[in-house]
């Protein structure tokens, strides 16, 4: 079945550690890719997006993600996390050949320890 | 610009009742999508409206329905509520439909079915 997989369900890091959250999808054809973040008590907000062009995209708060088409992946990275990055992170795929629906991963909960 | 607003923020209903949730998109946005968010399933797409027409529908039973008005405001209705309908219902708006633009999410309506 077509899906968006986020393999890390819970991640715990110390401040200043590097972060990489995996996202793999199984939709063929053209895709638009997104990472959203949900801070405690707040609503979902966009971190970064990829539509086309440079596969390395930079978002807010020092986050970046790399689209690797051959691996169907769009992993999120940050070189040095802060306590304020504690949140839930969602990868989302908009697959243009499936009626343009959005498909979300189940999310990764990140806890950063000061 | 004001963000996406959803009313009410919290609802408690009993099984068998019906419920209507409301979403006001960002001014100028004509596309509204609805999602159900639960801890186990993550975000699941319900439907998308654009210019008062339903463009896409997710894999939910017919008890879930929606509509969009000429001012782009949208409502979602769930009839004959079941315990499993307890969830956070999120609305997202965008300028154009189909994932060609970033979706902006509202705070959600927390529905509890007793």
Interface residues (C-beta under 8 A of the other chain):
Chain A: X32 X34 X36 X42 X43 X44 X45 X46 X49 X51 X90 X92 X94 X95 X96 X99 X100 X101 X102 X103 X104 X105 X106 X107
Chain B: X33 X35 X40 X41 X42 X43 X44 X45 X48 X55 X56 X58 X90 X92 X97 X98 X99 X100 X102 X103 X104 X105 X106 X107 X108
